[in-house]
Amino acid sequence: MCPRKLLLTQERIDQFAKAIDDFQWIHVDPERASKESPFKSTIAHGFLSLSLLTWFIERTIAFEGAKFGLNYGLDRVRFVRPAPAGAELTGRFELVKFEPHAWGAQLHWDAMVTDEADALSGWSRPILAARWLTRRYA
């Protein structure tokens, strides 16, 4: 069984910073962030949190009969709050629309990335919320 939680390590944040060439200290300088940031920690780039939707859905839902899937777009994205380094993240998905096509199906999801520690303590605000459109090809 695949893990459904992802530990947000500083290494992952640093790799993402290199990939997109965004080295703002709030993301990549733990020492400075611990002193100067209101979060007292480095935080993930919002687009890192967004890009993890694919990681989560592939470990959450089986798409039987689909040869491959593609991201089709986003109707709405909100970076509700920061994801601190060290957070244990989870993905949550609700299928809100299913459109069958000759080539497969288009799916509309209400998707969220949440911090597991917050969920356990009763905190209900996600890190990220999005309406995500995907396509699965048969």
C-alpha positions in Angstrom: 0.0 0.0 0.0 1.3 3.5 -0.9 1.7 6.0 1.8 -1.0 8.7 1.8 0.8 11.2 4.0 3.8 13.2 2.9 6.4 14.7 5.3 7.2 18.1 4.0 11.0 18.2 4.4 13.3 21.1 4.0 15.1 19.1 1.4 11.8 18.9 -0.7 11.3 22.7 -0.3 14.9 23.3 -1.3 14.6 21.1 -4.4 11.5 22.9 -5.5 13.2 26.3 -5.0 16.0 25.1 -7.3 13.5 23.8 -9.9 11.7 27.2 -10.1 14.6 29.5 -9.2 12.8 31.0 -6.2 15.2 31.3 -3.2 13.3 33.7 -1.0 14.6 33.3 2.5 11.1 32.4 3.9 11.5 29.1 2.0 15.2 28.2 2.1 16.8 29.8 5.2 15.7 27.9 8.3 17.9 29.9 10.7 16.6 33.3 9.5 13.0 32.0 9.3 13.2 30.9 12.9 14.1 34.4 13.9 12.3 36.7 11.5 9.3 34.8 10.2 5.9 35.1 11.9 5.7 31.3 11.3 9.0 30.6 13.1 9.9 28.1 10.4 10.5 27.9 6.7 7.3 27.4 4.6 6.7 25.6 1.3 6.1 27.6 -1.8 2.4 27.8 -2.5 3.0 26.1 -5.9 4.8 23.2 -4.2 1.7 22.6 -2.2 -0.4 22.8 -5.4 1.8 20.5 -7.3 1.5 17.8 -4.6 -2.2 17.3 -5.6 -1.0 14.7 -8.2 1.1 12.9 -5.6 -1.9 12.6 -3.3 -4.6 11.6 -5.8 -2.4 8.8 -7.2 -2.2 7.3 -3.7 -5.8 7.9 -2.8 -7.9 6.9 -5.8 -7.5 4.0 -8.3 -8.4 4.8 -11.9 -9.2 1.4 -13.3 -9.0 1.1 -17.0 -7.3 4.5 -17.5 -4.2 4.4 -19.6 -3.0 7.8 -18.4 -4.2 11.1 -16.9 -3.6 14.7 -17.5 -4.1 17.9 -15.6 -6.7 19.9 -17.5 -6.7 23.1 -15.4 -7.9 24.8 -12.3 -11.0 26.8 -11.9 -10.1 28.1 -8.5 -7.1 28.0 -6.2 -6.6 29.5 -2.7 -3.4 29.3 -0.7 -5.3 29.5 2.6 -2.3 29.3 4.9 1.4 28.4 4.8 2.7 24.8 5.0 5.6 24.8 7.4 8.6 22.6 7.0 8.1 19.4 9.0 4.4 19.3 8.4 2.8 15.9 7.6 0.5 16.7 4.7 -2.5 14.8 3.4 -4.7 15.3 0.3 -8.5 15.2 0.4 -10.7 15.0 -2.7 -14.4 15.2 -3.5 -15.6 14.4 -7.0 -18.1 17.1 -7.9 -18.6 16.4 -11.6 -17.9 13.5 -13.9 -18.1 14.0 -17.7 -17.8 10.9 -19.8 -16.2 11.3 -23.3 -15.4 8.9 -26.1 -11.7 9.2 -25.1 -12.3 8.7 -21.4 -13.6 11.2 -18.8 -13.1 14.6 -17.4 -13.3 14.9 -13.6 -13.9 18.0 -11.5 -12.5 17.8 -8.0 -12.8 19.9 -4.9 -9.3 19.2 -3.6 -7.5 20.2 -0.4 -4.0 19.8 1.1 -4.2 19.7 4.8 -1.8 19.4 7.7 -2.4 16.2 9.6 -1.4 17.7 13.0 -4.0 20.4 12.5 -6.7 17.9 11.6 -5.9 15.9 14.8 -6.2 19.1 16.9 -9.5 20.2 15.4 -8.1 23.0 13.2 -10.1 22.9 10.0 -8.5 25.4 7.6 -6.7 23.7 4.8 -3.3 24.7 3.5 -4.7 24.8 0.0 -8.1 24.5 -1.6 -8.7 24.2 -5.3 -11.3 23.2 -8.0 -9.1 20.9 -10.1 -10.0 19.5 -13.5 -8.3 16.3 -14.6 -8.8 14.0 -17.6 -8.4 10.2 -17.7 -7.9 8.6 -21.0 -9.1 5.0 -21.7 
